[in-house]
Amino acid sequence: MRIVLHEVDTCRTHTIPLENEELTYTYSHKRILIMIRRVTVLTLFAVCLTLNIASAQTSFHDAFLSSFDQANEKVVALAGAFSQDQYGWRPDEGVRSVSEALMHVAGANFFFGGMLGGEVPADYEGKNLEAEVSNKEDAIKALKASIEFARSAIAGVSTEALDEQIELFGNDAPRMSLVLLIGDHANEHLGQLIAYARSNDVTPPWSN
């Protein structure tokens, strides 16, 4: 058998012998070049689109997580600056104590991270941290675990998923609203803990 290739535009024949048969295949050299060019353009377009999507995801996640990390580094620093005795201090009756405020932050991180699809670690699943954790060492451990959990859950949300509608406290909202809420919540209670620290003559470690 032999394969005969006819180049229509150049009128050349290429023959490849294969046993005792012959297969003829006619093609246009120019058409093949055009097809190759079209495929190349489409491939480049797809690559650029993919890079743009990846870039958008990287830009949002990097910017958000940078802010999230800065706030939580300060929360953890304050958690370490209070003494064990100060963990029981509260500004007034019925208001969260230092330990309760810290564990409220931790509990929210686990709760919101779970809403984003993360699986809460078994050690903290179903626990009322505000009521159950008042020891400084245990509180810092839970706080750090919750921050890492929330951070991982946020990083795992794709750009497309950020625009998807979810139910958020009885209302429809894009998933990005939940992500932003996690950051807002961390900053809100950072402010609270700074006030707690100043009320107890504790200087925030990053402050001059």
Residue pairs with C-beta under 8 A, 6 or more apart in sequence:
1 17
1 18
1 19
1 20
1 21
1 22
1 23
2 15
2 16
2 17
2 18
2 21
2 22
2 23
3 15
3 16
3 18
3 22
3 23
3 24
3 25
4 13
4 14
4 15
4 22
4 23
4 24
4 25
5 13
5 14
5 15
5 16
5 24
5 25
5 26
5 27
6 12
6 13
6 24
6 25
6 26
6 27
7 13
7 14
7 27
7 28
7 29
8 26
8 27
8 28
8 29
9 28
9 29
9 30
10 29
53 159
53 160
56 159
57 158
57 159
60 159
60 162
61 154
61 155
64 154
64 179
64 180
64 183
65 151
65 154
65 155
67 183
68 150
68 151
68 154
68 182
68 183
68 186
69 151
71 183
71 186
71 187
71 190
72 147
72 186
74 190
74 204
74 206
75 102
75 105
75 143
75 147
75 186
75 189
75 190
75 193
76 140
76 143
76 144
76 147
77 204
77 205
77 206
78 190
78 193
78 194
78 196
78 197
78 202
78 204
78 205
79 102
79 136
79 139
79 140
79 143
79 193
80 140
80 205
81 197
81 202
81 203
81 204
81 205
82 98
82 136
82 196
82 197
82 200
82 202
83 136
84 135
84 136
86 98
86 200
86 202
87 97
87 98
87 99
87 134
87 135
87 136
87 139
88 97
88 98
88 99
88 134
89 97
89 98
89 196
89 199
89 200
90 96
90 97
90 98
90 100
91 195
91 196
91 199
96 104
96 130
97 134
98 193
98 196
99 130
99 133
99 134
99 136
99 139
100 130
100 134
101 189
101 192
101 193
101 196
102 139
102 143
102 193
103 129
103 130
103 133
103 139
103 142
103 143
104 129
104 130
104 189
105 143
105 146
105 185
105 186
105 189
106 124
106 129
106 139
106 142
106 143
106 145
106 146
106 147
107 128
107 129
107 130
107 146
108 146
108 182
108 185
109 146
109 147
109 149
109 150
109 182
109 186
110 120
110 124
110 146
110 149
110 150
112 150
112 153
112 178
112 181
112 182
112 185
113 120
113 146
113 149
113 150
113 152
113 153
113 154
113 182
114 120
114 153
115 166
115 178
116 153
116 154
116 156
116 157
116 175
116 178
116 179
117 153
117 156
117 157
118 149
118 150
118 152
118 153
118 156
120 149
121 145
121 149
123 145
124 142
124 145
124 146
129 142
133 139
133 142
150 182
154 179
154 182
157 175
157 179
161 175
162 174
162 175
162 176
162 179
163 174
163 175
163 176
164 174
164 175
165 172
165 173
165 174
165 175
166 172
166 173
166 174
166 175
166 178
167 173
168 177
168 178
168 181
194 204
196 202
197 203
197 204
